[in-house]
Structures are given as C-alpha cells and as structure tokens.
Amino acid sequence: MFYHDKRTQYTVRVDNPSPLYAKMLQQALGGIEGEIRVMMQYLFQAWNSRGAAKYRDMLLETGTEEMGHVEMYATAIALNLEGSTAETQISAARQNPIVAAVMGGMSPRAFLAGGMGALAADSEGNPFDGSWVVSSGNIAADMFSNVTGEATNACVLGRLSHMTDDAGMKSMLGYLMSRDVMHQQQWLAVIEELGGYKNVLPIPNSFDHSTELTQFSHTFFSTAIDGIEPPQGRWTSGPSLDGKGEYRVERLRPMGEEPQLAPPIPQAFVQVEQMQGGKQRVAAKGETGDTSSEGIAARLASTMRHVVEDLTGGGHGHDGDGAG
C-alpha cells in the first residue's frame, strides 16, 4: 500500500523555462538510465523478494522514494514546457552549442501527445521499455544491476547539470545526484553484508560449479593476433575475486568444429539454389536419414503435431514416430 503527499520530495523550481531542456530531462525520466527504470526495478525486486524480509523492506523503501523522483522529473519537464517563447528557445540554443546540436527544437510529442507535459519516454521520444527492468530473483545479481542503474543515471545527471545555468534546475539535480550516490553505496553495502565478493561470487553461489569447466573459470581470453599483447591488469594475474583460483591469460583458439547445418526444408520456401547447395553438401559428406531435409521436415511435423495435441488435450502420449 502506498501513500502520497501533495508536496514534492524536494523543491522543483524552473527560473527560465526551456522546452529544449525539457526534452533532455526526458532521458533522465524515461530513458534506459532513467528514474522510471530504477523505480520499477526496485519495486519488482521487492515484490518478488524471497529470503530475509529486511531486503524486501529496503527495496520497497527505495522504490517508493524513486516514485518521488519520477514526480520531480515530470514536474520539471512540465514547468520547462510552460511559457517559453520562441525567442527564449533560440537564445538558449545560441548560448549552448551542445543544446543547439543535440536538441534542434522542442519535441512535438510533448505538445501533441503530452499536452505540454512529461511522457514515459526518453529524449528521442522512444517509449519506456519494461524489458529494461531487472528482477532476477537472485539478490546478489540484482544488487549489482542496481549499482549500474544508479551509476548510469548519475552520468546523465552530471551532463544535465552541466548543460544548464538555471539555478532551480541545478539545485534539484544536485539533490538527485546525492541520492544516486547513496543508492550506489546502499546496493554495494548489501553485497558486503552478504559476505563480499568471496562469498557472493560466482553468482549464483547456490549452483554446483563443479559441473562447469573450471579450467576456464578464471582465464582471460585474448583474441588479439599478429603479436599484439593482451592488456594486463587485476583480471590477468593474482588471486581471483571469488578466492577459488588464480587469474591467467590465454590466447583464444578454436576448440569446436565448423558448424554444419542441415539443408533447408521445403516448407521454409527458400531459394532453389539453397536447396540444391544444401543437398550437394550433405551428399559430399555422405549424410543420410535424419540429417536430410526430408528427415528434418518429418521431425518438425511430428513435433508440431504433438504440441497441438498437448495444447488441445487431443493427445494421450507421444507415439515415438520421429520426435525426440
């Protein structure tokens, strides 16, 4: 359950309205680095949280705080869209070449779709995308993702602050930057509380990592050729962060085979030349049976029939006529 207050979390004041700046603020609101993303991310992580209740409660607290940040940005955008004359816009572009180059003018969607208000979109008008929201169910994975969300948002904040001389906007952005600074450390503090790198890594630490090819678990692969030396750093030598090995460097070489796909099936309706070329390749390799286009088509038809039967309740078990 959520409650609200008519007042904003921090003062939102615009001294010199600028539709150009409103468009830039949209990135910090509805872009992939924006406040809508982290708000939704923290809330979904909280709602999906399993384990110690304090982490769910912490995420709910911060997700709810982020609602207030969304309101602040939406308000700032709306205020910047109010009462700004064409002369003001032209002057702003002349004074700031970055604005002139990047913006070029007020977004027509701000008026046509938003009625001079904020939109759930980025600075280019692309709508907010829920696929950006990370809620994996793994608290360590989510905390690292949260640090990235706050850090990239802080980069946008810094650029926005540098692009304006509006005292009201600078004050609001200064407050929001302070919250980004806190939240970056907040999520890393959870990692520390969970035991730090040595305990949380590798993620997930509940997986039986003896099933992985551990000879590659702490190897930095270099794809450089022609005598180019690989870059050296903390990741190339010394004890690994998870405490389970030593970092090393290895030049990456092929360990697999050249992929060989079966010929196209007739039902795919590719070009005749593809069908002929595929058959010639199979004949040259001496392949027959299930590797032929006819064998693949038969397996595909059988698989699709079983799927339909399972969905409609028409099947009582597979007949084993080709589908594995």
C-alpha positions as CSV (number, residue, x, y, z in Angstrom):
1,M,0.0,0.0,0.0
2,F,1.3,3.4,-0.9
3,Y,0.6,6.9,0.5
4,H,1.3,10.2,-1.1
5,D,1.8,13.8,-0.1
6,K,0.8,16.8,-2.2
7,R,4.3,18.3,-1.8
8,T,7.3,17.1,-3.9
9,Q,10.2,15.3,-2.2
10,Y,12.5,18.2,-2.9
11,T,11.9,21.7,-4.4
12,V,11.3,21.7,-8.1
13,R,11.8,25.2,-9.5
14,V,12.4,26.4,-13.0
15,D,13.6,30.0,-13.3
16,N,14.0,30.1,-17.1
17,P,11.6,27.6,-18.9
18,S,13.2,25.8,-21.8
19,P,11.4,23.2,-24.0
20,L,14.8,22.3,-25.2
21,Y,15.9,21.4,-21.7
22,A,12.6,19.6,-21.1
23,K,13.4,17.3,-23.9
24,M,16.8,16.5,-22.4
25,L,15.2,15.8,-19.0
26,Q,13.1,13.1,-20.6
27,Q,16.2,10.9,-20.8
28,A,16.6,11.0,-17.0
29,L,12.9,10.2,-16.7
30,G,12.0,7.6,-19.3
31,G,15.3,6.5,-20.8
32,I,17.1,3.3,-20.0
33,E,19.2,5.2,-17.5
34,G,16.2,7.0,-16.0
35,E,14.1,7.1,-12.9
36,I,11.2,5.1,-14.2
37,R,13.5,2.2,-14.8
38,V,15.1,2.1,-11.3
39,M,11.7,2.8,-9.7
40,M,10.1,-0.2,-11.4
41,Q,13.3,-2.3,-10.9
42,Y,13.4,-1.8,-7.1
43,L,9.6,-2.4,-6.7
44,F,9.6,-5.6,-8.7
45,Q,12.6,-6.8,-6.9
46,A,10.8,-6.2,-3.6
47,W,7.5,-7.8,-4.7
48,N,9.5,-10.8,-5.9
49,S,11.8,-11.0,-2.9
50,R,12.3,-14.3,-1.1
51,G,14.6,-14.7,1.8
52,A,15.4,-12.2,4.6
53,A,12.5,-9.7,4.9
54,K,14.8,-6.7,5.5
55,Y,16.0,-6.8,1.9
56,R,12.4,-6.7,0.6
57,D,11.6,-3.9,3.0
58,M,14.7,-1.9,2.0
59,L,13.8,-2.3,-1.7
60,L,10.2,-1.1,-1.0
61,E,11.5,1.9,0.8
62,T,13.9,2.9,-2.0
63,G,11.4,2.0,-4.8
64,T,8.8,4.3,-3.2
65,E,11.4,7.1,-2.8
66,E,12.0,6.7,-6.6
67,M,8.3,7.4,-7.2
68,G,9.0,10.8,-5.8
69,H,11.9,11.3,-8.1
70,V,9.7,10.4,-11.1
71,E,7.3,13.1,-9.9
72,M,10.1,15.6,-9.6
73,Y,11.3,15.0,-13.2
74,A,7.7,15.0,-14.6
75,T,7.1,18.3,-12.8
76,A,10.4,19.8,-14.0
77,I,9.6,18.8,-17.6
78,A,6.1,20.3,-17.4
79,L,7.4,23.6,-15.9
80,N,10.1,23.8,-18.6
81,L,7.4,23.5,-21.3
82,E,5.4,26.4,-19.8
83,G,5.6,29.9,-21.1
84,S,8.8,29.7,-23.0
85,T,8.8,31.9,-26.1
86,A,10.4,31.1,-29.4
87,E,12.9,33.8,-28.6
88,T,13.9,32.1,-25.4
89,Q,14.4,28.8,-27.3
90,I,16.5,30.4,-29.9
91,S,18.6,32.2,-27.3
92,A,19.2,29.0,-25.4
93,A,20.4,27.2,-28.5
94,R,22.7,30.1,-29.3
95,Q,24.2,30.2,-25.8
96,N,24.8,26.4,-25.6
97,P,26.1,24.8,-28.8
98,I,25.5,21.4,-27.3
99,V,21.8,22.2,-26.9
100,A,21.7,23.6,-30.4
101,A,23.4,20.5,-31.9
102,V,21.6,17.8,-29.9
103,M,18.2,19.3,-29.5
104,G,17.3,21.4,-32.5
105,G,14.0,22.3,-31.0
106,M,11.1,21.3,-28.8
107,S,9.8,17.7,-29.1
108,P,6.4,17.9,-30.9
109,R,5.2,14.9,-28.9
110,A,5.5,17.0,-25.7
111,F,2.6,19.0,-27.0
112,L,0.8,16.7,-29.3
113,A,0.8,13.6,-27.0
114,G,1.5,15.2,-23.6
115,G,-0.4,18.5,-23.7
116,M,2.8,20.3,-22.6
117,G,3.6,17.6,-20.1
118,A,6.1,14.8,-19.4
119,L,5.9,11.5,-21.2
120,A,7.0,8.0,-20.2
121,A,9.7,8.2,-22.9
122,D,13.3,9.1,-23.5
123,S,14.8,12.3,-25.0
124,E,14.2,10.9,-28.5
125,G,10.5,10.1,-27.8
126,N,11.1,6.3,-27.6
127,P,8.7,4.9,-25.1
128,F,9.8,3.4,-21.8
129,D,10.5,-0.3,-22.2
130,G,9.7,-2.7,-19.4
131,S,12.4,-5.2,-20.6
132,W,15.0,-2.8,-19.1
133,V,13.7,-3.7,-15.6
134,V,15.9,-6.4,-14.0
135,S,14.4,-8.5,-11.3
136,S,16.1,-11.9,-11.4
137,G,15.2,-13.3,-8.0
138,N,18.9,-13.5,-7.1
139,I,19.7,-10.8,-4.6
140,A,23.4,-10.5,-5.5
141,A,22.7,-10.3,-9.2
142,D,20.0,-7.7,-8.6
143,M,22.2,-5.6,-6.4
144,F,25.0,-5.4,-9.0
145,S,22.3,-4.4,-11.6
146,N,21.1,-1.7,-9.2
147,V,24.5,-0.2,-8.9
148,T,24.7,0.0,-12.7
149,G,21.3,1.6,-12.8
150,E,22.2,4.3,-10.3
151,A,25.7,4.9,-11.8
152,T,24.5,5.4,-15.4
153,N,21.7,7.7,-14.1
154,A,24.3,9.7,-12.3
155,C,26.3,10.1,-15.5
156,V,23.1,11.6,-17.2
157,L,22.5,13.8,-14.2
158,G,26.1,15.2,-14.4
159,R,25.6,16.0,-18.1
160,L,22.2,17.6,-17.5
161,S,23.6,19.8,-14.7
162,H,26.5,20.9,-16.9
163,M,24.1,21.9,-19.7
164,T,22.0,24.4,-17.7
165,D,22.5,27.7,-15.9
166,D,19.1,27.5,-14.3
167,A,19.6,27.7,-10.6
168,G,16.4,25.9,-9.7
169,M,17.3,23.0,-12.0
170,K,20.8,22.8,-10.7
171,S,19.5,22.6,-7.1
172,M,17.1,19.8,-8.0
173,L,19.7,17.9,-9.9
174,G,22.2,18.3,-7.0
175,Y,19.7,16.7,-4.7
176,L,19.0,13.8,-7.1
177,M,22.8,13.3,-7.5
178,S,23.1,12.9,-3.8
179,R,20.5,10.2,-3.8
180,D,22.3,8.4,-6.6
181,V,25.5,8.5,-4.6
182,M,23.7,7.0,-1.6
183,H,21.9,4.3,-3.6
184,Q,25.1,3.2,-5.3
185,Q,26.7,2.6,-1.9
186,Q,23.5,1.1,-0.5
187,W,23.4,-1.7,-3.0
188,L,27.2,-2.4,-2.6
189,A,26.7,-2.4,1.2
190,V,24.2,-5.3,0.7
191,I,26.9,-7.2,-1.3
192,E,29.3,-6.6,1.6
193,E,26.8,-7.7,4.1
194,L,26.2,-10.9,2.2
195,G,29.9,-11.7,2.6
196,G,31.6,-9.6,-0.1
197,Y,33.0,-10.9,-3.4
198,K,34.4,-14.1,-1.9
199,N,31.0,-15.2,-0.7
200,V,28.6,-14.0,-3.4
201,L,30.8,-14.9,-6.4
202,P,30.4,-16.7,-8.6
203,I,26.7,-15.9,-9.0
204,P,24.7,-17.9,-8.3
205,N,26.6,-19.3,-5.4
206,S,24.0,-22.0,-4.9
207,F,24.9,-23.6,-8.3
208,D,27.1,-26.7,-8.2
209,H,30.1,-25.1,-10.0
210,S,31.9,-28.4,-10.1
211,T,29.9,-29.1,-13.3
212,E,31.5,-26.1,-15.1
213,L,34.7,-26.3,-17.0
214,T,36.7,-24.8,-14.1
215,Q,39.9,-24.6,-16.2
216,F,38.3,-21.6,-17.9
217,S,36.7,-20.0,-14.8
218,H,39.5,-17.6,-14.1
219,T,41.0,-17.3,-17.6
220,F,41.1,-14.0,-19.5
221,F,40.8,-14.8,-23.2
222,S,42.8,-12.7,-25.6
223,T,41.5,-12.5,-29.2
224,A,44.4,-10.4,-30.4
225,I,46.6,-11.7,-33.3
226,D,49.7,-10.6,-35.2
227,G,51.8,-10.4,-32.0
228,I,49.5,-8.0,-30.2
229,E,50.0,-8.4,-26.5
230,P,46.8,-8.7,-24.4
231,P,46.1,-5.9,-21.9
232,Q,47.4,-6.6,-18.4
233,G,45.5,-5.7,-15.2
234,R,44.0,-7.1,-12.0
235,W,42.0,-9.5,-14.1
236,T,45.0,-11.2,-15.7
237,S,47.1,-12.3,-12.6
238,G,46.8,-12.9,-8.9
239,P,44.1,-14.5,-6.8
240,S,40.6,-14.4,-8.2
241,L,37.9,-12.2,-6.5
242,D,35.9,-15.3,-5.6
243,G,39.0,-16.8,-3.9
244,K,38.7,-20.0,-5.9
245,G,41.6,-19.7,-8.3
246,E,44.3,-17.6,-9.9
247,Y,43.7,-15.3,-12.9
248,R,45.7,-16.1,-16.1
249,V,45.8,-15.1,-19.7
250,E,45.3,-17.5,-22.7
251,R,45.1,-16.7,-26.4
252,L,41.7,-17.9,-27.6
253,R,41.8,-20.6,-30.2
254,P,39.0,-22.7,-31.7
255,M,38.1,-25.6,-29.6
256,G,35.0,-26.6,-31.6
257,E,34.2,-27.6,-35.1
258,E,32.9,-25.7,-38.1
259,P,29.1,-25.6,-37.8
260,Q,27.3,-27.7,-40.4
261,L,23.6,-27.0,-40.7
262,A,21.2,-29.4,-42.4
263,P,19.7,-28.4,-45.8
264,P,16.7,-26.1,-45.9
265,I,13.3,-27.9,-45.5
266,P,10.9,-27.5,-48.4
267,Q,8.3,-25.9,-46.1
268,A,10.7,-23.0,-45.4
269,F,10.3,-21.8,-49.1
270,V,13.9,-20.7,-49.5
271,Q,15.6,-20.3,-52.9
272,V,16.0,-23.3,-55.2
273,E,19.8,-22.7,-55.2
274,Q,19.9,-23.0,-51.4
275,M,18.0,-26.4,-51.6
276,Q,20.4,-27.7,-54.3
277,G,23.5,-26.4,-52.5
278,G,22.4,-28.0,-49.2
279,K,21.8,-31.3,-50.8
280,Q,25.1,-31.3,-52.6
281,R,26.9,-30.5,-49.3
282,V,25.1,-33.4,-47.5
283,A,25.9,-35.8,-50.4
284,A,29.5,-34.8,-50.3
285,K,29.7,-35.6,-46.6
286,G,27.7,-38.9,-47.0
287,E,24.9,-37.9,-44.7
288,T,21.6,-39.6,-45.0
289,G,18.4,-40.1,-43.0
290,D,17.5,-37.6,-40.3
291,T,20.2,-35.1,-41.4
292,S,18.4,-34.7,-44.8
293,S,15.8,-32.0,-45.4
294,E,13.1,-34.7,-45.5
295,G,14.2,-36.1,-42.2
296,I,14.1,-32.7,-40.6
297,A,10.7,-31.9,-42.1
298,A,9.3,-35.2,-40.7
299,R,10.7,-34.5,-37.2
300,L,9.3,-30.9,-37.3
301,A,5.9,-32.0,-38.4
302,S,5.8,-34.7,-35.7
303,T,6.9,-32.2,-33.0
304,M,4.3,-29.6,-34.1
305,R,1.6,-32.3,-34.1
306,H,2.5,-33.3,-30.5
307,V,2.5,-29.6,-29.4
308,V,-1.0,-29.1,-30.9
309,E,-2.3,-32.3,-29.2
310,D,-0.8,-31.3,-25.9
311,L,-2.4,-27.8,-26.1
312,T,-5.8,-29.1,-27.2
313,G,-5.9,-32.2,-25.0
314,G,-6.1,-34.4,-28.0
315,G,-3.1,-36.5,-27.4
316,H,-2.5,-39.2,-24.7
317,G,1.2,-39.6,-25.1
318,H,3.7,-39.4,-27.9
319,D,3.8,-42.2,-30.5
320,G,7.6,-42.0,-30.9
321,D,7.4,-41.6,-34.7
322,G,10.4,-39.3,-35.0
323,A,10.2,-36.6,-32.4
324,G,12.8,-36.9,-29.7
